[in-house]
Structures are given as structure tokens and as C-alpha cells.
Amino acid sequence: MTDNVQTDGPRSLKLSGGDVLLRPFAPGDEAAVLGFATALPEHDLLFLTRDITQPKVVAAWLRDVEDGTIVSLLALKGPKVVGTSAVVRDALSWSPHVGDIRVLVSPDMRGQGLGHILAQEALATATAMGLEKLTVRMTVDQQAAIAVFESLGFRGEALLRDHVKDRAGTRHDIAILSHDVAAVGARRSAFGMDAPID
């Protein structure tokens, strides 16, 4: 999948479920993103810090994209959003060197490598932004997502017990994985693995 990593503009992917277009989140995409978010199982959204099924949250997300706080890609199958990725950083915090990666894929597109491609794209973007440490959050039962990020060099860093509550009031644990960009790069180089991550 190394040939799929690219951060400089729209491009098409040929997946088993059909062609998908990757491009940046832009004005005019709000309704499609909202449709994507509201169609996802609620459990898939619990790791996010905000509820993206709310129009005001999607509007704020786009404002952050326009301000450069978030770099976000959409995966589209025709006019329908089937996946998203985001690299989020707060340049005004005490951790401007740290970025948070978020990846979502619609259930009907899972198992085709789209999540892996979006995660690779986010990692390449974060590295190009000069970020030194990356984090990703997910519920502990999202084993496929954890495996994708571990394959890219992320390792478990923390477990937040009962950290989020779903709409029914059930509490869920959140796992935090992190990626030290320089350390992972040095390990890869030491083992002769300087080629792009696949």
C-alpha cells in the first residue's frame, strides 16, 4: 500500500468495494459529512472529543480546517462520504509539537484497506507538518483500528477507564496510542526500512 500515500491533492483509489476519491474537506461538504456521521454506529464516535453528528460541530470542524488547526481528508464514493481522517493540533497549547489523529470509515467500506490508507495519509501529513509526537484514541474493543495504528508504529500509552458515556449512559474505556516520530523513524532506518510505511 505504499503507493497509496500522497498528501498533495485529490486522487482516486481502486478498492474492492468500488472507486473512492480522496480529497481535502472543503466548504460545501458539510451536509455530506453530517450524513456520514449520523449513519455511523454511535459506538464508532465515542473516541472523538466532540459529537460530529451535530451541525454546529461539523461547522466548527470546517472552520478549524480553514484556520489550519485541522488538516482533514474525505474519502468519497460518488457524492457520499465513506471515510474521513484528521490531524488536529493546538499551536497555542503547551504541546504544539503533538498532533491527534482521527480516522473514521463507514461500516460498508471496512476490510478493504481504506482505514489503513487514511491512517497512512494522516501520518504522512503530520510528519510533513513537523509534528514530533502523535496520538490516537479509540475504545478498547476497536481491535481492527488498534491493529492498523500499531502496524504504523503506534504503541499503547494510556487507558482511561470509564472515560466516555454513550447516549444510554453506558461508560466505556478509551485507549490512547502514541507515536514518537523521530524514534520510530530511527528504528526503521536502523533496520533498513527507510521506504515509506506500508
ZAGUBA-271623 format. One record per residue (C-alpha): residue number from 1; residue in one letter; x, y, z. Coordinates in steps of 0.25 Angstrom, whole numbers. Layout:
<nodes>
<node><num>NUM</num><residu>A</residu><x>X</x><y>Y</y><z>Z</z></node>
...
</nodes>
This chain:
<nodes>
<node><num>1</num><residu>M</residu><x>0</x><y>0</y><z>0</z></node>
<node><num>2</num><residu>T</residu><x>12</x><y>9</y><z>0</z></node>
<node><num>3</num><residu>D</residu><x>8</x><y>15</y><z>-14</z></node>
<node><num>4</num><residu>N</residu><x>-5</x><y>20</y><z>-7</z></node>
<node><num>5</num><residu>V</residu><x>2</x><y>30</y><z>2</z></node>
<node><num>6</num><residu>Q</residu><x>0</x><y>44</y><z>-4</z></node>
<node><num>7</num><residu>T</residu><x>-3</x><y>57</y><z>3</z></node>
<node><num>8</num><residu>D</residu><x>-3</x><y>67</y><z>-9</z></node>
<node><num>9</num><residu>G</residu><x>-17</x><y>67</y><z>-15</z></node>
<node><num>10</num><residu>P</residu><x>-29</x><y>59</y><z>-19</z></node>
<node><num>11</num><residu>R</residu><x>-27</x><y>45</y><z>-25</z></node>
<node><num>12</num><residu>S</residu><x>-35</x><y>32</y><z>-28</z></node>
<node><num>13</num><residu>L</residu><x>-33</x><y>19</y><z>-21</z></node>
<node><num>14</num><residu>K</residu><x>-38</x><y>6</y><z>-26</z></node>
<node><num>15</num><residu>L</residu><x>-43</x><y>-3</y><z>-15</z></node>
<node><num>16</num><residu>S</residu><x>-51</x><y>-16</y><z>-16</z></node>
<node><num>17</num><residu>G</residu><x>-64</x><y>-8</y><z>-12</z></node>
<node><num>18</num><residu>G</residu><x>-62</x><y>2</y><z>-23</z></node>
<node><num>19</num><residu>D</residu><x>-54</x><y>14</y><z>-27</z></node>
<node><num>20</num><residu>V</residu><x>-52</x><y>25</y><z>-16</z></node>
<node><num>21</num><residu>L</residu><x>-48</x><y>39</y><z>-17</z></node>
<node><num>22</num><residu>L</residu><x>-39</x><y>45</y><z>-6</z></node>
<node><num>23</num><residu>R</residu><x>-38</x><y>60</y><z>-5</z></node>
<node><num>24</num><residu>P</residu><x>-38</x><y>71</y><z>6</z></node>
<node><num>25</num><residu>F</residu><x>-50</x><y>74</y><z>14</z></node>
<node><num>26</num><residu>A</residu><x>-55</x><y>88</y><z>8</z></node>
<node><num>27</num><residu>P</residu><x>-67</x><y>97</y><z>8</z></node>
<node><num>28</num><residu>G</residu><x>-80</x><y>91</y><z>3</z></node>
<node><num>29</num><residu>D</residu><x>-76</x><y>77</y><z>9</z></node>
<node><num>30</num><residu>E</residu><x>-84</x><y>80</y><z>22</z></node>
<node><num>31</num><residu>A</residu><x>-97</x><y>72</y><z>18</z></node>
<node><num>32</num><residu>A</residu><x>-89</x><y>60</y><z>13</z></node>
<node><num>33</num><residu>V</residu><x>-80</x><y>60</y><z>25</z></node>
<node><num>34</num><residu>L</residu><x>-93</x><y>61</y><z>34</z></node>
<node><num>35</num><residu>G</residu><x>-99</x><y>49</y><z>26</z></node>
<node><num>36</num><residu>F</residu><x>-87</x><y>41</y><z>28</z></node>
<node><num>37</num><residu>A</residu><x>-86</x><y>44</y><z>43</z></node>
<node><num>38</num><residu>T</residu><x>-101</x><y>41</y><z>46</z></node>
<node><num>39</num><residu>A</residu><x>-100</x><y>28</y><z>38</z></node>
<node><num>40</num><residu>L</residu><x>-89</x><y>23</y><z>47</z></node>
<node><num>41</num><residu>P</residu><x>-92</x><y>14</y><z>59</z></node>
<node><num>42</num><residu>E</residu><x>-91</x><y>22</y><z>71</z></node>
<node><num>43</num><residu>H</residu><x>-80</x><y>14</y><z>77</z></node>
<node><num>44</num><residu>D</residu><x>-71</x><y>18</y><z>66</z></node>
<node><num>45</num><residu>L</residu><x>-72</x><y>32</y><z>70</z></node>
<node><num>46</num><residu>L</residu><x>-69</x><y>31</y><z>85</z></node>
<node><num>47</num><residu>F</residu><x>-54</x><y>33</y><z>84</z></node>
<node><num>48</num><residu>L</residu><x>-56</x><y>47</y><z>78</z></node>
<node><num>49</num><residu>T</residu><x>-55</x><y>59</y><z>87</z></node>
<node><num>50</num><residu>R</residu><x>-68</x><y>65</y><z>80</z></node>
<node><num>51</num><residu>D</residu><x>-81</x><y>59</y><z>75</z></node>
<node><num>52</num><residu>I</residu><x>-79</x><y>61</y><z>60</z></node>
<node><num>53</num><residu>T</residu><x>-94</x><y>57</y><z>57</z></node>
<node><num>54</num><residu>Q</residu><x>-97</x><y>72</y><z>61</z></node>
<node><num>55</num><residu>P</residu><x>-97</x><y>82</y><z>50</z></node>
<node><num>56</num><residu>K</residu><x>-90</x><y>93</y><z>59</z></node>
<node><num>57</num><residu>V</residu><x>-79</x><y>83</y><z>62</z></node>
<node><num>58</num><residu>V</residu><x>-77</x><y>80</y><z>47</z></node>
<node><num>59</num><residu>A</residu><x>-77</x><y>95</y><z>44</z></node>
<node><num>60</num><residu>A</residu><x>-67</x><y>97</y><z>55</z></node>
<node><num>61</num><residu>W</residu><x>-58</x><y>86</y><z>49</z></node>
<node><num>62</num><residu>L</residu><x>-59</x><y>93</y><z>35</z></node>
<node><num>63</num><residu>R</residu><x>-55</x><y>106</y><z>42</z></node>
<node><num>64</num><residu>D</residu><x>-43</x><y>99</y><z>48</z></node>
<node><num>65</num><residu>V</residu><x>-39</x><y>93</y><z>35</z></node>
<node><num>66</num><residu>E</residu><x>-39</x><y>107</y><z>28</z></node>
<node><num>67</num><residu>D</residu><x>-31</x><y>113</y><z>40</z></node>
<node><num>68</num><residu>G</residu><x>-21</x><y>102</y><z>39</z></node>
<node><num>69</num><residu>T</residu><x>-23</x><y>96</y><z>52</z></node>
<node><num>70</num><residu>I</residu><x>-28</x><y>83</y><z>46</z></node>
<node><num>71</num><residu>V</residu><x>-24</x><y>76</y><z>33</z></node>
<node><num>72</num><residu>S</residu><x>-35</x><y>67</y><z>29</z></node>
<node><num>73</num><residu>L</residu><x>-37</x><y>58</y><z>17</z></node>
<node><num>74</num><residu>L</residu><x>-50</x><y>52</y><z>12</z></node>
<node><num>75</num><residu>A</residu><x>-52</x><y>39</y><z>5</z></node>
<node><num>76</num><residu>L</residu><x>-64</x><y>39</y><z>-5</z></node>
<node><num>77</num><residu>K</residu><x>-71</x><y>29</y><z>-13</z></node>
<node><num>78</num><residu>G</residu><x>-79</x><y>37</y><z>-23</z></node>
<node><num>79</num><residu>P</residu><x>-85</x><y>49</y><z>-15</z></node>
<node><num>80</num><residu>K</residu><x>-85</x><y>40</y><z>-2</z></node>
<node><num>81</num><residu>V</residu><x>-74</x><y>42</y><z>9</z></node>
<node><num>82</num><residu>V</residu><x>-70</x><y>28</y><z>13</z></node>
<node><num>83</num><residu>G</residu><x>-58</x><y>32</y><z>22</z></node>
<node><num>84</num><residu>T</residu><x>-50</x><y>43</y><z>28</z></node>
<node><num>85</num><residu>S</residu><x>-37</x><y>46</y><z>34</z></node>
<node><num>86</num><residu>A</residu><x>-32</x><y>58</y><z>42</z></node>
<node><num>87</num><residu>V</residu><x>-19</x><y>63</y><z>48</z></node>
<node><num>88</num><residu>V</residu><x>-22</x><y>72</y><z>60</z></node>
<node><num>89</num><residu>R</residu><x>-12</x><y>81</y><z>67</z></node>
<node><num>90</num><residu>D</residu><x>-13</x><y>93</y><z>76</z></node>
<node><num>91</num><residu>A</residu><x>-1</x><y>102</y><z>73</z></node>
<node><num>92</num><residu>L</residu><x>-5</x><y>111</y><z>85</z></node>
<node><num>93</num><residu>S</residu><x>-4</x><y>100</y><z>95</z></node>
<node><num>94</num><residu>W</residu><x>8</x><y>95</y><z>103</z></node>
<node><num>95</num><residu>S</residu><x>8</x><y>83</y><z>93</z></node>
<node><num>96</num><residu>P</residu><x>9</x><y>90</y><z>79</z></node>
<node><num>97</num><residu>H</residu><x>18</x><y>78</y><z>75</z></node>
<node><num>98</num><residu>V</residu><x>7</x><y>68</y><z>77</z></node>
<node><num>99</num><residu>G</residu><x>-4</x><y>64</y><z>68</z></node>
<node><num>100</num><residu>D</residu><x>-16</x><y>56</y><z>70</z></node>
<node><num>101</num><residu>I</residu><x>-20</x><y>47</y><z>58</z></node>
<node><num>102</num><residu>R</residu><x>-35</x><y>43</y><z>56</z></node>
<node><num>103</num><residu>V</residu><x>-40</x><y>33</y><z>45</z></node>
<node><num>104</num><residu>L</residu><x>-54</x><y>28</y><z>42</z></node>
<node><num>105</num><residu>V</residu><x>-59</x><y>18</y><z>32</z></node>
<node><num>106</num><residu>S</residu><x>-73</x><y>15</y><z>29</z></node>
<node><num>107</num><residu>P</residu><x>-76</x><y>0</y><z>32</z></node>
<node><num>108</num><residu>D</residu><x>-79</x><y>-4</y><z>18</z></node>
<node><num>109</num><residu>M</residu><x>-65</x><y>0</y><z>14</z></node>
<node><num>110</num><residu>R</residu><x>-57</x><y>-7</y><z>25</z></node>
<node><num>111</num><residu>G</residu><x>-48</x><y>-18</y><z>22</z></node>
<node><num>112</num><residu>Q</residu><x>-43</x><y>-12</y><z>8</z></node>
<node><num>113</num><residu>G</residu><x>-31</x><y>-4</y><z>13</z></node>
<node><num>114</num><residu>L</residu><x>-38</x><y>9</y><z>14</z></node>
<node><num>115</num><residu>G</residu><x>-35</x><y>11</y><z>28</z></node>
<node><num>116</num><residu>H</residu><x>-21</x><y>8</y><z>27</z></node>
<node><num>117</num><residu>I</residu><x>-19</x><y>17</y><z>15</z></node>
<node><num>118</num><residu>L</residu><x>-26</x><y>29</y><z>23</z></node>
<node><num>119</num><residu>A</residu><x>-17</x><y>26</y><z>35</z></node>
<node><num>120</num><residu>Q</residu><x>-4</x><y>26</y><z>26</z></node>
<node><num>121</num><residu>E</residu><x>-9</x><y>39</y><z>19</z></node>
<node><num>122</num><residu>A</residu><x>-11</x><y>45</y><z>33</z></node>
<node><num>123</num><residu>L</residu><x>3</x><y>40</y><z>38</z></node>
<node><num>124</num><residu>A</residu><x>10</x><y>46</y><z>25</z></node>
<node><num>125</num><residu>T</residu><x>2</x><y>59</y><z>27</z></node>
<node><num>126</num><residu>A</residu><x>6</x><y>60</y><z>42</z></node>
<node><num>127</num><residu>T</residu><x>21</x><y>57</y><z>39</z></node>
<node><num>128</num><residu>A</residu><x>21</x><y>68</y><z>28</z></node>
<node><num>129</num><residu>M</residu><x>15</x><y>78</y><z>38</z></node>
<node><num>130</num><residu>G</residu><x>27</x><y>75</y><z>47</z></node>
<node><num>131</num><residu>L</residu><x>19</x><y>69</y><z>58</z></node>
<node><num>132</num><residu>E</residu><x>28</x><y>61</y><z>67</z></node>
<node><num>133</num><residu>K</residu><x>18</x><y>52</y><z>75</z></node>
<node><num>134</num><residu>L</residu><x>5</x><y>47</y><z>70</z></node>
<node><num>135</num><residu>T</residu><x>-7</x><y>41</y><z>78</z></node>
<node><num>136</num><residu>V</residu><x>-19</x><y>34</y><z>74</z></node>
<node><num>137</num><residu>R</residu><x>-31</x><y>30</y><z>83</z></node>
<node><num>138</num><residu>M</residu><x>-41</x><y>19</y><z>82</z></node>
<node><num>139</num><residu>T</residu><x>-50</x><y>10</y><z>90</z></node>
<node><num>140</num><residu>V</residu><x>-42</x><y>-3</y><z>95</z></node>
<node><num>141</num><residu>D</residu><x>-51</x><y>-12</y><z>87</z></node>
<node><num>142</num><residu>Q</residu><x>-47</x><y>-6</y><z>73</z></node>
<node><num>143</num><residu>Q</residu><x>-37</x><y>-17</y><z>71</z></node>
<node><num>144</num><residu>A</residu><x>-36</x><y>-15</y><z>56</z></node>
<node><num>145</num><residu>A</residu><x>-33</x><y>0</y><z>57</z></node>
<node><num>146</num><residu>I</residu><x>-23</x><y>-2</y><z>68</z></node>
<node><num>147</num><residu>A</residu><x>-16</x><y>-13</y><z>59</z></node>
<node><num>148</num><residu>V</residu><x>-16</x><y>-2</y><z>48</z></node>
<node><num>149</num><residu>F</residu><x>-9</x><y>8</y><z>56</z></node>
<node><num>150</num><residu>E</residu><x>1</x><y>-2</y><z>63</z></node>
<node><num>151</num><residu>S</residu><x>5</x><y>-6</y><z>49</z></node>
<node><num>152</num><residu>L</residu><x>9</x><y>9</y><z>47</z></node>
<node><num>153</num><residu>G</residu><x>18</x><y>9</y><z>59</z></node>
<node><num>154</num><residu>F</residu><x>8</x><y>14</y><z>70</z></node>
<node><num>155</num><residu>R</residu><x>8</x><y>8</y><z>83</z></node>
<node><num>156</num><residu>G</residu><x>-1</x><y>7</y><z>95</z></node>
<node><num>157</num><residu>E</residu><x>1</x><y>19</y><z>105</z></node>
<node><num>158</num><residu>A</residu><x>-11</x><y>20</y><z>114</z></node>
<node><num>159</num><residu>L</residu><x>-24</x><y>14</y><z>117</z></node>
<node><num>160</num><residu>L</residu><x>-35</x><y>24</y><z>122</z></node>
<node><num>161</num><residu>R</residu><x>-45</x><y>16</y><z>130</z></node>
<node><num>162</num><residu>D</residu><x>-60</x><y>20</y><z>128</z></node>
<node><num>163</num><residu>H</residu><x>-56</x><y>32</y><z>121</z></node>
<node><num>164</num><residu>V</residu><x>-67</x><y>34</y><z>111</z></node>
<node><num>165</num><residu>K</residu><x>-82</x><y>31</y><z>113</z></node>
<node><num>166</num><residu>D</residu><x>-91</x><y>27</y><z>101</z></node>
<node><num>167</num><residu>R</residu><x>-105</x><y>33</y><z>100</z></node>
<node><num>168</num><residu>A</residu><x>-111</x><y>22</y><z>108</z></node>
<node><num>169</num><residu>G</residu><x>-102</x><y>25</y><z>119</z></node>
<node><num>170</num><residu>T</residu><x>-92</x><y>13</y><z>118</z></node>
<node><num>171</num><residu>R</residu><x>-78</x><y>16</y><z>121</z></node>
<node><num>172</num><residu>H</residu><x>-66</x><y>12</y><z>112</z></node>
<node><num>173</num><residu>D</residu><x>-51</x><y>12</y><z>114</z></node>
<node><num>174</num><residu>I</residu><x>-43</x><y>19</y><z>104</z></node>
<node><num>175</num><residu>A</residu><x>-29</x><y>14</y><z>99</z></node>
<node><num>176</num><residu>I</residu><x>-18</x><y>25</y><z>95</z></node>
<node><num>177</num><residu>L</residu><x>-7</x><y>20</y><z>86</z></node>
<node><num>178</num><residu>S</residu><x>5</x><y>29</y><z>83</z></node>
<node><num>179</num><residu>H</residu><x>15</x><y>30</y><z>72</z></node>
<node><num>180</num><residu>D</residu><x>29</x><y>37</y><z>74</z></node>
<node><num>181</num><residu>V</residu><x>32</x><y>41</y><z>60</z></node>
<node><num>182</num><residu>A</residu><x>47</x><y>42</y><z>62</z></node>
<node><num>183</num><residu>A</residu><x>49</x><y>29</y><z>70</z></node>
<node><num>184</num><residu>V</residu><x>40</x><y>21</y><z>60</z></node>
<node><num>185</num><residu>G</residu><x>48</x><y>27</y><z>48</z></node>
<node><num>186</num><residu>A</residu><x>61</x><y>24</y><z>55</z></node>
<node><num>187</num><residu>R</residu><x>57</x><y>9</y><z>57</z></node>
<node><num>188</num><residu>R</residu><x>52</x><y>8</y><z>43</z></node>
<node><num>189</num><residu>S</residu><x>65</x><y>14</y><z>38</z></node>
<node><num>190</num><residu>A</residu><x>73</x><y>5</y><z>47</z></node>
<node><num>191</num><residu>F</residu><x>66</x><y>-8</y><z>41</z></node>
<node><num>192</num><residu>G</residu><x>68</x><y>-3</y><z>27</z></node>
<node><num>193</num><residu>M</residu><x>53</x><y>1</y><z>26</z></node>
<node><num>194</num><residu>D</residu><x>54</x><y>15</y><z>20</z></node>
<node><num>195</num><residu>A</residu><x>44</x><y>13</y><z>10</z></node>
<node><num>196</num><residu>P</residu><x>30</x><y>19</y><z>12</z></node>
<node><num>197</num><residu>I</residu><x>22</x><y>11</y><z>23</z></node>
<node><num>198</num><residu>D</residu><x>13</x><y>1</y><z>16</z></node>
</nodes>
